[in-house]
Each structure stands twice: as structure tokens, then as C-alpha cells.
Amino acid sequence: EGAKVSGMPKDSVMTVAFELGGLEFIALNGGPEFKFSPAVSFFVNCKTKEEVDKLWTKLSEDGAVLMKLDKYLFSEKYGWVQDKFGVSWQLMFSGNGDVKQKITPTLMFVQEVAGKAEEAIDFYTSVFYNSKVGDISRYDKGDEPNKEGAIKHASFTLEGQEFMAMDSYLEHNFTFNESISFVVNCKTQQEIDYYWGKLSFVPESEQCGWLKDKYGLSWQIVPTILDEMLQDEDNERSKRVMQAMLQMKKIDIEALKNAYEGNNISNYSYG
């Protein structure tokens, strides 16, 4: 069912779940129309310079250098690279400092959302529980084209997950897009309704639990029960669940359960 929608070959890999440095990832074969954007990168804290060199050698092979591996005012060794798959990584020697998280998703606010990093941080920390704003550094006067007072670097935490953010007024040919999204795992319909109501801002982008917020960042609001249903050994059950989900915008848990059990689901609204 997923192959019909995505245009990918039947029986090819749809998703792969994996973990790097304690951070959970899900990779999706979504088709050539989706291109990774450096607006979302992954910042890697390295305890040694040798670790930076090793990762740089691996990740830069057949990739593209965005900032060369070098010594900077903020680090003795730092580099920004786009790997051969298009995913962006920032590698930095952090020394023996207190590093809470090995890999940190980093949001760069550019183009029409340049200058909105602080507003976005305040918004996200108001939406998610167990959240807080961390350290903030700002551009000084004379840091043109970046504007004085805009976010040069900031950290924040959502549900225990660390993020970083920055503004950039430089001319970039990219911004946030659907290629990287953040999954919000929900146990109840009430949770799904809450996050959907808070985050969804672009109705035409809503599909299968995906949405775009007012800054262009993509989120997936997903019930935890969905994966269990899709992985069911009964192919007919999992097929019915997939068929039902593909009709939905916001996920309806009760409708998924009805599809799973083979009950009539035509009376449910998927808007």
C-alpha cells in the first residue's frame, strides 16, 4: 500500500529504525523529490580531535564541505559537512566538558524565517512539556549581514531532547523542508489532538500524521500503537491499517483500531 503512494518498488525497504550516539532515527525511502536541506543538521560533540578527524574522513567522502575542518574562535577543531546522502553534520572538538547529548539536531533559520529563532524556541518550549531554554549567544553590532541581537547560537530542550538553533541572514538557497521531520510519539488521541492543534499551520501539507508548523519545520504526530499494528504478522490486518492511515491527515486512533479489526471505517472523518 505504501509503494502505491510513494512510487517505490513493492517489497523494497520503506523505513529503517536505528540509533546513533543515543539518538533515535527513522530513515524513510520517500522518493527523489525530497532533498535534504542544511537548515537541519546534526551537531556531534567529539571528545578528541582524533574523533573529529575520523568522522570527518568518513562523512566527507563523496560529500560536500559547507565549512572546512579548521580551527575557529569557538573551537580548536570544527567542520560542517554534507555527506554523500545529503545529510548535514557539524563536527566539533568539545574536549572534556560536560556533554549531555552526543548528537544534537540543529535548526538554522534562514530566508523568510531568518531572525525568528528566538520566537520559535519560545514557541516550541511553550508547546512541549518538560522543556527549557538553555544558553543563548547573540550577534553583535558589525556582524553583518546578520542583525545585532539575533540568535548566533542557542540551546533548548523539548521533552528531554536537546536542540540547538541559530539565525542566518546570509543568502542561502535552502530552508526547512519535509526531508527531515521530528516524530512526536503519542499514547492517546488527546495527545495527538493537542500537538496537532498547536503545531499545524499549513493545511495543504497535512497528510498521514505529517504537518508543517509556522516556521516551515515538519513534524510527525504519531500514535505509539501504529507501529505495532503495521508490524502485525497478519498481512491483511496491517494492510487495512495502512490503507486507513493513507486516507488520514491527523491520525485517528479509533479508526486505526477499527481498520485493524476489520470493522467498517467509512464513517470516520480524516480531516
PyMOL commands that set and color helices and strands:
alter all, ss='L'
color gray80, all
select helices_A, chain A and resi 2-6+49-60+111-113+117-127+189-199+203-205+225-230+235-246+253-261
alter helices_A, ss='H'
color red, helices_A
select strands_A, chain A and resi 15-20+23-28+40-46+64-72+75-82+88-93+103-109+132-138+151-158+161-167+181-186+210-212+218-223
alter strands_A, ss='S'
color yellow, strands_A
deselect
rebuild
show_as cartoon
